């Protein structure tokens, strides 16, 4: 049966989110180093650790895990959209979370300065927002596929944050027939229901669709559970340590062309 639709993950599949976050940490930690003499790399490691611990301590953690919102998105997201009550709790939590993550990160390195922690929390958000990167091949591939197959964007995350990411790359959105965000749907990848919802939006069967994503535990696992052919984009030659295998592994998005020909 021929492929009639392609679903794409957003972060680190079409958008280079990892680069955006790494650069935001670099600039913020470099600024901190100039202010108080800490080692920038050690501060990044410390803040990442403190952010994870705080994030997992909140009552909202099971919800954020289900929706697919990671601790570092919480360091700049506002969570001012989404119908679920957990988003309102997150909206109230994150200002303190951001300040505490940076303040605790500094403290772990012997610097007790809550004012600097608050300043760094604000700076990190600004640095991340200024870096909406796409991979070089993203628009080329979407241009090639548009009109030949239906296109759907299937992304985990908070509706307001994912929309903000999309607003930063306005050329991307017009390519898609549908955009499905886990925080709006109510469940995230790898839950099979969000993939089934995507199929219904596209009006195709599972056998007529491809799912392309970079994360084995969400994109690939979820697609397989829904009977959709799973394409793992593995740009950095990561090792598959899961008990399941993608249907296809690629290193560059242009390799999709061969799957459709």
C-alpha positions as CSV (number, residue, x, y, z in Angstrom):
1,X,0.0,0.0,0.0
2,X,1.4,3.4,-1.0
3,X,2.2,6.1,1.6
4,X,-0.3,8.9,1.6
5,X,0.8,10.9,4.7
6,X,3.9,11.7,6.6
7,X,3.9,12.7,10.3
8,X,6.9,14.7,11.6
9,X,8.1,15.3,15.2
10,X,9.1,18.9,15.8
11,X,12.0,19.2,18.3
12,X,15.3,17.8,17.1
13,X,13.6,16.4,14.0
14,X,12.7,19.6,12.1
15,X,13.8,22.2,14.7
16,X,17.3,22.0,16.2
17,X,16.1,22.4,19.7
18,X,19.2,20.8,21.3
19,X,21.4,23.4,19.7
20,X,19.2,26.2,20.9
21,X,19.3,25.0,24.5
22,X,23.0,24.3,24.5
23,X,23.8,27.8,23.2
24,X,21.4,29.4,25.7
25,X,23.1,27.6,28.6
26,X,26.6,28.5,27.2
27,X,25.8,32.3,27.0
28,X,24.1,32.4,30.4
29,X,26.8,30.4,32.2
30,X,29.5,32.5,30.5
31,X,27.7,35.6,31.8
32,X,27.6,34.1,35.3
33,X,31.3,33.3,35.1
34,X,32.1,36.9,34.5
35,X,29.9,38.0,37.4
36,X,31.1,35.6,40.0
37,X,34.0,33.5,38.7
38,X,32.3,30.1,38.4
39,X,33.4,27.6,35.7
40,X,30.7,27.9,32.9
41,X,30.7,24.2,32.2
42,X,30.4,23.2,35.8
43,X,27.6,25.6,36.3
44,X,25.6,24.2,33.3
45,X,26.0,20.7,34.7
46,X,25.0,21.9,38.2
47,X,21.9,23.8,36.9
48,X,20.8,20.9,34.8
49,X,21.0,18.6,37.8
50,X,19.2,21.0,40.1
51,X,16.5,21.6,37.5
52,X,15.8,17.9,37.1
53,X,15.6,17.4,40.9
54,X,13.2,20.3,41.4
55,X,11.1,19.4,38.3
56,X,10.6,15.8,39.5
57,X,9.7,17.0,43.0
58,X,6.5,18.9,41.9
59,X,3.1,17.3,42.0
60,X,2.8,18.3,38.3
61,X,5.6,15.9,37.3
62,X,3.5,12.9,36.3
63,X,1.4,15.2,34.1
64,X,4.5,16.8,32.4
65,X,5.9,13.4,31.9
66,X,2.7,12.2,30.2
67,X,2.5,15.3,28.0
68,X,6.2,15.2,27.2
69,X,7.5,18.4,28.7
70,X,11.1,18.2,29.8
71,X,12.8,20.2,32.7
72,X,14.7,22.5,30.4
73,X,11.6,23.6,28.6
74,X,10.3,24.5,32.0
75,X,13.3,26.9,32.3
76,X,11.8,29.2,29.7
77,X,8.1,28.1,29.1
78,X,5.3,30.2,30.5
79,X,2.6,27.5,30.4
80,X,-0.1,30.2,29.8
81,X,-2.2,28.0,27.5
82,X,-3.8,24.5,27.7
83,X,-7.1,23.6,29.2
84,X,-5.9,21.1,31.8
85,X,-5.6,22.4,35.4
86,X,-2.1,21.2,35.6
87,X,-1.0,23.9,33.2
88,X,-2.3,26.6,35.6
89,X,-0.3,25.0,38.4
90,X,2.8,25.0,36.2
91,X,2.1,28.6,35.3
92,X,2.3,29.5,39.0
93,X,5.3,27.2,39.7
94,X,7.7,28.1,36.9
95,X,8.9,31.6,38.0
96,X,10.1,30.1,41.3
97,X,11.3,27.0,39.6
98,X,13.5,29.0,37.2
99,X,15.0,31.1,39.9
100,X,15.6,28.2,42.3
101,X,17.2,26.0,39.6
102,X,19.8,28.7,38.9
103,X,20.2,29.7,42.5
104,X,20.6,26.1,43.6
105,X,23.0,25.5,40.8
106,X,25.2,28.4,41.9
107,X,25.0,27.3,45.5
108,X,26.2,23.8,44.7
109,X,29.4,25.5,43.4
110,X,29.7,27.6,46.5
111,X,28.1,30.8,45.3
112,X,25.1,31.9,47.4
113,X,23.4,34.7,45.5
114,X,19.7,34.5,44.9
115,X,19.7,37.9,43.0
116,X,22.2,36.5,40.5
117,X,20.1,33.3,40.3
118,X,17.0,35.3,39.4
119,X,19.1,37.3,36.8
120,X,20.4,34.2,35.2
121,X,16.9,32.6,35.1
122,X,15.7,35.7,33.1
123,X,18.7,35.7,30.9
124,X,18.4,32.0,30.0
125,X,14.8,32.5,28.7
126,X,15.8,35.5,26.6
127,X,18.8,33.6,25.1
128,X,16.7,30.6,24.3
129,X,14.0,32.7,22.6
130,X,16.6,34.3,20.4
131,X,17.6,31.0,18.9
132,X,14.9,29.4,16.8
133,X,17.1,27.0,14.7
134,X,15.9,24.7,11.9
135,X,18.0,22.0,10.3
136,X,19.3,23.0,6.9
137,X,17.3,20.3,5.1
138,X,14.0,20.9,6.8
139,X,12.3,23.3,4.4
140,X,13.9,21.5,1.4
141,X,12.3,18.2,2.4
142,X,8.9,19.7,3.2
143,X,8.9,21.5,-0.1
144,X,9.6,18.3,-1.9
145,X,6.8,16.4,-0.1
146,X,4.1,19.1,-0.1
147,X,1.4,18.2,-2.6
148,X,2.6,14.6,-2.9
149,X,1.5,13.4,0.5
150,X,-0.4,14.9,3.4
151,X,1.8,16.4,6.1
152,X,1.1,16.5,9.8
153,X,3.2,17.9,12.7
154,X,2.9,15.7,15.8
155,X,4.7,17.3,18.8
156,X,4.8,16.7,22.5
157,X,4.6,19.8,24.8
158,X,2.7,22.7,26.2
159,X,0.5,24.4,23.6
160,X,1.8,27.9,24.3
161,X,5.5,26.8,24.2
162,X,5.2,24.8,21.0
163,X,3.3,27.6,19.4
164,X,6.0,30.0,20.5
165,X,8.6,27.7,18.8
166,X,6.5,27.7,15.6
167,X,6.1,31.5,15.7
168,X,9.9,31.7,15.7
169,X,10.1,29.8,12.4
170,X,7.0,31.2,10.5
171,X,8.1,29.5,7.2
172,X,7.5,26.1,8.7
173,X,3.8,26.1,9.6
174,X,2.3,26.5,6.1
175,X,3.6,23.2,5.0
176,X,1.4,21.2,7.3
177,X,-2.2,20.1,6.8
178,X,-2.6,19.6,10.5
179,X,-0.7,20.3,13.7
180,X,-1.3,18.1,16.8
181,X,0.2,19.2,20.1
182,X,0.1,16.8,23.0
183,X,-0.8,19.4,25.6
184,X,-3.9,20.3,23.6
185,X,-4.9,16.8,22.9
186,X,-4.5,15.6,26.5
187,X,-2.0,12.8,26.1
188,X,1.5,12.7,24.6
189,X,3.7,10.3,22.6
190,X,4.2,7.4,23.0
191,X,0.5,6.9,23.9
192,X,-1.1,5.2,20.9
193,X,-4.2,7.4,21.1
194,X,-2.4,10.6,20.0
195,X,-1.2,8.7,16.9
196,X,-4.7,7.4,16.2
197,X,-6.0,11.0,16.5
198,X,-3.4,12.1,14.0
199,X,-4.5,9.4,11.6
200,X,-8.1,10.5,11.9
201,X,-7.1,14.1,11.2
202,X,-5.3,12.9,8.0
203,X,-8.1,10.5,7.1
204,X,-5.6,7.7,6.3
205,X,-5.0,4.2,7.7
206,X,-2.0,3.3,9.8
207,X,-0.6,1.4,6.8
208,X,-0.8,4.6,4.7
209,X,1.3,6.7,7.0
210,X,4.9,7.2,8.1
211,X,6.1,8.7,11.4
212,X,9.5,10.5,11.4
213,X,11.1,11.4,14.7
214,X,14.3,11.4,16.7
215,X,13.2,9.9,20.0
216,X,13.0,6.2,20.3
217,X,10.9,6.2,23.5
218,X,8.2,8.6,22.2
219,X,8.2,8.9,18.4
220,X,9.2,5.4,17.4
221,X,7.6,3.4,20.3
222,X,4.3,5.3,19.9
223,X,4.2,4.9,16.1
224,X,4.9,1.1,16.3
225,X,2.2,0.7,19.0
226,X,-0.3,2.4,16.6
227,X,0.8,0.2,13.6
228,X,2.4,3.1,11.8
229,X,5.7,2.7,10.0
230,X,8.4,4.3,12.2
231,X,11.3,6.2,10.8
232,X,14.1,7.0,13.2
233,X,16.1,10.1,12.3
234,X,19.5,9.3,14.0
235,X,21.8,12.2,13.0
236,X,24.4,11.6,15.7
237,X,24.6,7.8,15.4
238,X,23.1,7.1,18.8
239,X,22.9,3.5,20.0
240,X,19.5,1.9,20.2
241,X,19.3,0.5,23.7
242,X,15.6,-0.2,23.6
243,X,13.9,-3.6,23.2
244,X,12.2,-2.5,19.9
245,X,13.5,-1.5,16.5
246,X,12.3,1.2,14.2
247,X,11.2,0.1,10.8
248,X,13.8,2.3,9.1
249,X,16.8,4.3,10.5
250,X,18.0,7.3,8.6
251,X,20.8,10.0,9.2
252,X,19.3,12.7,7.0
253,X,15.8,13.8,6.3
254,X,16.3,13.6,2.5
255,X,16.5,9.8,2.8
256,X,12.7,9.9,3.2
257,X,12.4,10.4,-0.6
258,X,13.5,6.8,-1.2
259,X,10.8,5.5,1.2
260,X,8.1,7.2,-0.8
261,X,9.3,6.4,-4.3
